Amino acid sequence: MNYFESNTSWLIKEGLKELGNKVNKASQNINIKNDEDLYIDNKLLYKDINNEVFTAIVKQIIDPQYVRLARFFHENPPRSNKETAKEIIDTRELEIFSNMACNHKSNTERIKNSVRDYILLGSLLIPAFIRCLNENVINSEEILSITVIESSYKRLTASLNLYDQKNFIKLCKQKNIGLHFIIEEDASELLEKTYTYYSEVLPTAIYGLCVLREPIQDERVADLDSWLFSQTGFSSRLLAGFGFTSDETNQIIQYSLNYINLKERMMLRLNKPREEKQICTIAASGPSIDETIDYINDQKTTIIATHSSIGTLLKKNILPDYLVVVERNSTVADLLKTLMEEYPRLKNVVLIAALTVDPRILRMFDIKYLFLRPRSTAAALEKDMDNYYLPTAGPESVNCAIEVAYYIGFRSLLLVGADCGARNRKYPRSINALGDSPRILDLPISGNKKRTIFSQPSLILVRDTIEWFSELCVDLKIYRIGEGAKIKGTIELEVDSDELRTLQENSYKEFDKIRKLDSDLLDAGTDRIRLELEEFRESLKNHINNTLNIVDKNYLTIHTIRELCQMLDGSQKDSETNYQLAARRLLRQVLFLSSSLLYDCSTDSKEYRYQFLLYKQSCMAMLESITLIINALIEASKQGLRFSNSWKKELKEYIE
């Protein structure tokens, strides 16, 4: 039976006229002979399509492939809420808090991981999938969502000949199955739309996402398929987007301490564009800077150093004009203190830093400009601060430095040491880079010099963010020297080339502007931060209670999952306060990881109730630990305490 006419009529009736017109146009290239043999553009794609695809999908269901989030757990003995609060302070990346009983290994091991979400890579799978549902090859009661990915309107048109779209939607509604289509012909846009859907609408699908493929894939869908399973692809990017609740908590701590310690804040804002021939050199700490540093013209170009590259520059007697610091880790403050003792003139460099850096860093420099990270919890605490957000301010210092350069007016940049990888895994960064390297370069990729280099997922994200910013800022030119990963949108130059010499020789520094950037002087002080923290504390409590109310069920449905996903979203929503947004951002990562346990037992009402009570107990314990930290900050602000260089010890004493 051919369903094409009824399906296209239904599309137009439902307001999808543009889609209906596209499939009508594509239908001229589709021929299904004897209701079995599918021809597209007069070429046979499938012979006996219904049975061929059905056989393939059954094999995949029997031997499935998953995109699945690892279940995070801890093996620590039970800790009090006070002990956990102290543990959080200055912890870099704590996935799960030690007082969360639901995430103890003894509990996570007793639950079998579930798979309740499906992604169909190709719309021609739909008829076979419907048949699997009707013949109980798949238990429809256990399915939460189905997402159909399609890159070809011709294939979509062919599929609409083979099943009743209206009845498929009706079936999904009856079974409480979420259904979503992503249709995009451009390969890169298809990837981005898929990522955006799962990251913003249904991130819980990564708890257990079963991937089903057509036997003969469209090339663009095949690329998406590879990305889903890539070490640097879907999972790592989605998980990275959640950050760490421990890190966000520490950013709140340091933001508050800086507020308490500072009388006023000089907040950087967007400066007027400079002449295109003015070059800003961005010095990062990739290994290639050791080979290219002698080609930097520090007399003609303005130099911005990342905190890790400052040691390399100073060893070569190059004093940068600006130092960008975004990491809040206290190790950065320790390293800068040691470096400043060796190079006292470092104090004269203009500091441009996130308001969430270690308070000791701001004391080290005479001139400092501050900015906010746009999606951080700290940024959400204050209203009307959009002018002081950098576009991403991360994920690493080099990304932040590029954005800072653009913000202070430069439209021509020269990247040095922005390698996002290395040729030699034993030489992952500059010899004189600040601190130790945590990098494990185990991912071979194609480099910009047509040779293999080694990278890792976090560095690939750095590269992707540079590419995104380059594409966003159409008036920005980015030149680059040194060997590393390919970075789209950059102009590669050789170190001994006339182009590089001419570029730098034609540049000039405006020395009178280096220390005088466009900025706004804002008040700081204890009263304001105390009021913000009190409101924030109440919003945290409300957010936990609202989340618990959502999942306080006997099992999970797609409707519950959608509500939960709203609580895990980090973007601004209409009619919510900035404190509600801040609470959601702070708690989203730890709630996301812990909620996977509810997902795993979501079809067993008895087990679900047991896990919910454990989850509730754990959430309240986690909330109490964070509340103890906030109470300590509020008490410190009441007393007008100016924290010393031993602020961590002092804050822990307040928790007592």
Solvent accessible surface area in square Angstrom, and as a share of the most:
residue,aa,sasa,rsa
1,M,169,0.75
2,N,95,0.49
3,Y,52,0.20
4,F,23,0.10
5,E,140,0.63
6,S,65,0.42
7,N,2,0.01
8,T,8,0.05
9,S,68,0.44
10,W,42,0.15
11,L,7,0.04
12,I,75,0.38
13,K,164,0.70
14,E,96,0.43
15,G,61,0.58
16,L,81,0.41
17,K,129,0.55
18,E,121,0.54
19,L,36,0.18
20,G,0,0.00
21,N,78,0.40
22,K,81,0.35
23,V,0,0.00
24,N,60,0.31
25,K,151,0.64
26,A,10,0.08
27,S,35,0.23
28,Q,151,0.67
29,N,57,0.29
30,I,26,0.13
31,N,70,0.36
32,I,33,0.17
33,K,93,0.39
34,N,126,0.65
35,D,86,0.45
36,E,79,0.35
37,D,16,0.08
38,L,0,0.00
39,Y,49,0.19
40,I,24,0.12
41,D,61,0.32
42,N,145,0.74
43,K,152,0.64
44,L,87,0.43
45,L,33,0.17
46,Y,1,0.01
47,K,131,0.56
48,D,43,0.22
49,I,2,0.01
50,N,61,0.31
51,N,74,0.38
52,E,65,0.29
53,V,2,0.01
54,F,27,0.11
55,T,68,0.40
56,A,21,0.16
57,I,0,0.00
58,V,32,0.19
59,K,133,0.57
60,Q,35,0.16
61,I,33,0.17
62,I,134,0.68
63,D,112,0.58
64,P,41,0.26
65,Q,92,0.41
66,Y,72,0.27
67,V,6,0.04
68,R,96,0.35
69,L,11,0.05
70,A,73,0.56
71,R,31,0.11
72,F,53,0.22
73,F,92,0.38
74,H,19,0.09
75,E,113,0.51
76,N,44,0.22
77,P,93,0.58
78,P,135,0.85
79,R,87,0.32
80,S,58,0.37
81,N,47,0.24
82,K,85,0.36
83,E,94,0.42
84,T,0,0.00
85,A,0,0.00
86,K,56,0.24
87,E,46,0.21
88,I,0,0.00
89,I,8,0.04
90,D,34,0.18
91,T,32,0.19
92,R,127,0.46
93,E,99,0.44
94,L,30,0.15
95,E,60,0.27
96,I,8,0.04
97,F,0,0.00
98,S,3,0.02
99,N,16,0.08
100,M,0,0.00
101,A,38,0.29
102,C,1,0.00
103,N,1,0.01
104,H,50,0.22
105,K,61,0.26
106,S,80,0.52
107,N,9,0.05
108,T,13,0.08
109,E,118,0.53
110,R,129,0.47
111,I,17,0.09
112,K,176,0.75
113,N,54,0.27
114,S,25,0.16
115,V,32,0.19
116,R,13,0.05
117,D,3,0.01
118,Y,23,0.09
119,I,0,0.00
120,L,0,0.00
121,L,1,0.01
122,G,2,0.02
123,S,0,0.00
124,L,2,0.01
125,L,0,0.00
126,I,0,0.00
127,P,21,0.13
128,A,5,0.04
129,F,0,0.00
130,I,28,0.14
131,R,85,0.31
132,C,0,0.00
133,L,11,0.06
134,N,101,0.52
135,E,94,0.42
136,N,126,0.64
137,V,54,0.31
138,I,10,0.05
139,N,80,0.41
140,S,13,0.09
141,E,115,0.51
142,E,77,0.35
143,I,4,0.02
144,L,3,0.01
145,S,3,0.02
146,I,1,0.00
147,T,0,0.00
148,V,0,0.00
149,I,0,0.00
150,E,1,0.00
151,S,0,0.00
152,S,12,0.08
153,Y,35,0.13
154,K,68,0.29
155,R,22,0.08
156,L,6,0.03
157,T,0,0.00
158,A,0,0.00
159,S,0,0.00
160,L,5,0.02
161,N,15,0.08
162,L,29,0.14
163,Y,9,0.04
164,D,40,0.21
165,Q,13,0.06
166,K,117,0.49
167,N,84,0.43
168,F,3,0.01
169,I,39,0.20
170,K,115,0.49
171,L,35,0.18
172,C,3,0.02
173,K,151,0.64
174,Q,121,0.54
175,K,72,0.30
176,N,69,0.35
177,I,10,0.05
178,G,6,0.05
179,L,40,0.20
180,H,67,0.30
181,F,52,0.21
182,I,8,0.04
183,I,35,0.18
184,E,32,0.14
185,E,83,0.37
186,D,69,0.36
187,A,43,0.33
188,S,74,0.48
189,E,82,0.37
190,L,1,0.00
191,L,41,0.20
192,E,68,0.31
193,K,89,0.38
194,T,0,0.00
195,Y,29,0.11
196,T,58,0.34
197,Y,26,0.10
198,Y,1,0.00
199,S,21,0.14
200,E,97,0.44
201,V,71,0.41
202,L,3,0.01
203,P,4,0.02
204,T,2,0.01
205,A,0,0.00
206,I,1,0.01
207,Y,1,0.00
208,G,0,0.00
209,L,0,0.00
210,C,3,0.02
211,V,1,0.01
212,L,0,0.00
213,R,49,0.18
214,E,7,0.03
215,P,59,0.37
216,I,73,0.37
217,Q,49,0.22
218,D,23,0.12
219,E,137,0.61
220,R,71,0.26
221,V,3,0.02
222,A,33,0.26
223,D,79,0.41
224,L,3,0.02
225,D,13,0.07
226,S,77,0.49
227,W,33,0.12
228,L,3,0.01
229,F,78,0.33
230,S,44,0.29
231,Q,93,0.42
232,T,34,0.20
233,G,1,0.01
234,F,0,0.00
235,S,39,0.25
236,S,37,0.24
237,R,67,0.24
238,L,3,0.01
239,L,52,0.26
240,A,52,0.41
241,G,47,0.45
242,F,11,0.05
243,G,28,0.27
244,F,52,0.22
245,T,0,0.00
246,S,0,0.00
247,D,33,0.17
248,E,23,0.10
249,T,3,0.02
250,N,0,0.00
251,Q,5,0.02
252,I,3,0.02
253,I,0,0.00
254,Q,0,0.00
255,Y,0,0.00
256,S,0,0.00
257,L,0,0.00
258,N,2,0.01
259,Y,0,0.00
260,I,0,0.00
261,N,30,0.15
262,L,29,0.15
263,K,168,0.71
264,E,88,0.40
265,R,1,0.00
266,M,70,0.31
267,M,0,0.00
268,L,1,0.01
269,R,88,0.32
270,L,95,0.47
271,N,15,0.08
272,K,168,0.71
273,P,89,0.56
274,R,35,0.13
275,E,92,0.41
276,E,99,0.44
277,K,101,0.43
278,Q,3,0.01
279,I,2,0.01
280,C,0,0.00
281,T,0,0.00
282,I,0,0.00
283,A,0,0.00
284,A,7,0.06
285,S,6,0.04
286,G,6,0.06
287,P,14,0.09
288,S,7,0.05
289,I,0,0.00
290,D,43,0.22
291,E,132,0.59
292,T,5,0.03
293,I,4,0.02
294,D,107,0.55
295,Y,92,0.35
296,I,14,0.07
297,N,35,0.18
298,D,39,0.20
299,Q,129,0.57
300,K,71,0.30
301,T,0,0.00
302,T,3,0.02
303,I,0,0.00
304,I,0,0.00
305,A,0,0.00
306,T,2,0.01
307,H,22,0.10
308,S,14,0.09
309,S,0,0.00
310,I,0,0.00
311,G,3,0.03
312,T,4,0.03
313,L,0,0.00
314,L,4,0.02
315,K,110,0.47
316,K,101,0.43
317,N,113,0.58
318,I,17,0.09
319,L,55,0.28
320,P,4,0.02
321,D,18,0.09
322,Y,1,0.00
323,L,0,0.00
324,V,0,0.00
325,V,0,0.00
326,V,2,0.01
327,E,31,0.14
328,R,10,0.04
329,N,23,0.12
330,S,5,0.03
331,T,67,0.39
332,V,8,0.04
333,A,0,0.00
334,D,65,0.34
335,L,51,0.25
336,L,0,0.00
337,K,97,0.41
338,T,87,0.51
339,L,16,0.08
340,M,27,0.12
341,E,118,0.53
342,E,101,0.45
343,Y,40,0.15
344,P,97,0.61
345,R,90,0.33
346,L,0,0.00
347,K,80,0.34
348,N,78,0.40
349,V,3,0.02
350,V,1,0.00
351,L,0,0.00
352,I,0,0.00
353,A,0,0.00
354,A,0,0.00
355,L,1,0.01
356,T,4,0.02
357,V,0,0.00
358,D,0,0.00
359,P,4,0.02
360,R,28,0.10
361,I,0,0.00
362,L,3,0.02
363,R,111,0.40
364,M,24,0.11
365,F,3,0.01
366,D,84,0.44
367,I,46,0.23
368,K,51,0.22
369,Y,11,0.04
370,L,3,0.02
371,F,1,0.00
372,L,3,0.02
373,R,51,0.19
374,P,23,0.14
375,R,139,0.51
376,S,7,0.04
377,T,0,0.00
378,A,0,0.00
379,A,0,0.00
380,A,4,0.03
381,L,1,0.00
382,E,7,0.03
383,K,137,0.58
384,D,136,0.70
385,M,8,0.03
386,D,101,0.52
387,N,101,0.52
388,Y,17,0.06
389,Y,48,0.18
390,L,1,0.01
391,P,49,0.31
392,T,45,0.26
393,A,0,0.00
394,G,4,0.04
395,P,53,0.33
396,E,68,0.31
397,S,6,0.04
398,V,15,0.09
399,N,3,0.02
400,C,0,0.00
401,A,0,0.00
402,I,2,0.01
403,E,2,0.01
404,V,0,0.00
405,A,0,0.00
406,Y,33,0.12
407,Y,28,0.11
408,I,1,0.00
409,G,0,0.00
410,F,1,0.00
411,R,18,0.07
412,S,2,0.01
413,L,0,0.00
414,L,0,0.00
415,L,0,0.00
416,V,0,0.00
417,G,1,0.01
418,A,4,0.03
419,D,3,0.01
420,C,10,0.06
421,G,3,0.03
422,A,2,0.02
423,R,124,0.45
424,N,79,0.41
425,R,129,0.47
426,K,188,0.80
427,Y,68,0.26
428,P,26,0.16
429,R,28,0.10
430,S,4,0.03
431,I,137,0.69
432,N,58,0.30
433,A,12,0.09
434,L,18,0.09
435,G,29,0.28
436,D,140,0.72
437,S,43,0.28
438,P,105,0.66
439,R,65,0.24
440,I,129,0.65
441,L,7,0.03
442,D,71,0.37
443,L,29,0.14
444,P,81,0.51
445,I,34,0.17
446,S,63,0.40
447,G,0,0.00
448,N,26,0.13
449,K,58,0.25
450,K,189,0.80
451,R,112,0.41
452,T,74,0.43
453,I,0,0.00
454,F,42,0.17
455,S,0,0.00
456,Q,28,0.12
457,P,37,0.24
458,S,49,0.31
459,L,12,0.06
460,I,8,0.04
461,L,48,0.24
462,V,3,0.02
463,R,54,0.20
464,D,52,0.27
465,T,17,0.10
466,I,1,0.01
467,E,29,0.13
468,W,112,0.39
469,F,4,0.02
470,S,15,0.10
471,E,140,0.63
472,L,98,0.49
473,C,12,0.07
474,V,142,0.81
475,D,73,0.38
476,L,15,0.08
477,K,83,0.35
478,I,2,0.01
479,Y,27,0.10
480,R,1,0.01
481,I,1,0.01
482,G,9,0.09
483,E,33,0.15
484,G,0,0.00
485,A,0,0.00
486,K,107,0.45
487,I,9,0.04
488,K,147,0.62
489,G,56,0.54
490,T,20,0.12
491,I,75,0.38
492,E,72,0.32
493,L,16,0.08
494,E,97,0.44
495,V,37,0.21
496,D,94,0.49
497,S,18,0.12
498,D,94,0.49
499,E,107,0.48
500,L,2,0.01
501,R,121,0.44
502,T,72,0.42
503,L,33,0.16
504,Q,10,0.04
505,E,98,0.44
506,N,85,0.43
507,S,2,0.01
508,Y,73,0.28
509,K,27,0.12
510,E,40,0.18
511,F,134,0.56
512,D,109,0.57
513,K,94,0.40
514,I,20,0.10
515,R,100,0.37
516,K,160,0.68
517,L,14,0.07
518,D,56,0.29
519,S,23,0.15
520,D,41,0.21
521,L,97,0.48
522,L,45,0.22
523,D,106,0.55
524,A,14,0.11
525,G,19,0.19
526,T,25,0.15
527,D,88,0.46
528,R,102,0.37
529,I,0,0.00
530,R,51,0.19
531,L,107,0.53
532,E,9,0.04
533,L,0,0.00
534,E,54,0.24
535,E,93,0.42
536,F,1,0.00
537,R,80,0.29
538,E,91,0.41
539,S,14,0.09
540,L,0,0.00
541,K,102,0.43
542,N,71,0.36
543,H,13,0.06
544,I,1,0.00
545,N,55,0.28
546,N,73,0.37
547,T,1,0.00
548,L,8,0.04
549,N,102,0.52
550,I,22,0.11
551,V,0,0.00
552,D,66,0.34
553,K,80,0.34
554,N,84,0.43
555,Y,116,0.44
556,L,4,0.02
557,T,33,0.19
558,I,4,0.02
559,H,100,0.45
560,T,6,0.03
561,I,3,0.01
562,R,104,0.38
563,E,87,0.39
564,L,3,0.01
565,C,1,0.01
566,Q,90,0.40
567,M,29,0.13
568,L,1,0.00
569,D,17,0.09
570,G,1,0.01
571,S,41,0.26
572,Q,105,0.47
573,K,58,0.25
574,D,137,0.71
575,S,125,0.81
576,E,35,0.15
577,T,68,0.39
578,N,17,0.09
579,Y,39,0.15
580,Q,87,0.39
581,L,7,0.03
582,A,0,0.00
583,A,0,0.00
584,R,8,0.03
585,R,23,0.09
586,L,2,0.01
587,L,0,0.00
588,R,23,0.08
589,Q,5,0.02
590,V,0,0.00
591,L,0,0.00
592,F,0,0.00
593,L,4,0.02
594,S,0,0.00
595,S,1,0.01
596,S,2,0.02
597,L,5,0.03
598,L,1,0.01
599,Y,1,0.00
600,D,11,0.06
601,C,7,0.04
602,S,2,0.01
603,T,76,0.44
604,D,73,0.38
605,S,55,0.36
606,K,173,0.73
607,E,38,0.17
608,Y,0,0.00
609,R,77,0.28
610,Y,112,0.43
611,Q,2,0.01
612,F,5,0.02
613,L,105,0.52
614,L,30,0.15
615,Y,2,0.01
616,K,90,0.38
617,Q,106,0.47
618,S,1,0.00
619,C,1,0.00
620,M,75,0.34
621,A,17,0.14
622,M,0,0.00
623,L,11,0.06
624,E,72,0.32
625,S,0,0.00
626,I,1,0.00
627,T,24,0.14
628,L,29,0.14
629,I,1,0.00
630,I,3,0.01
631,N,56,0.29
632,A,3,0.03
633,L,0,0.00
634,I,7,0.04
635,E,70,0.31
636,A,0,0.00
637,S,2,0.01
638,K,117,0.50
639,Q,116,0.52
640,G,35,0.34
641,L,57,0.28
642,R,117,0.43
643,F,1,0.01
644,S,51,0.33
645,N,87,0.45
646,S,61,0.39
647,W,1,0.00
648,K,58,0.25
649,K,134,0.57
650,E,42,0.19
651,L,0,0.00
652,K,67,0.28
653,E,102,0.46
654,Y,61,0.23
655,I,9,0.05
656,E,126,0.57
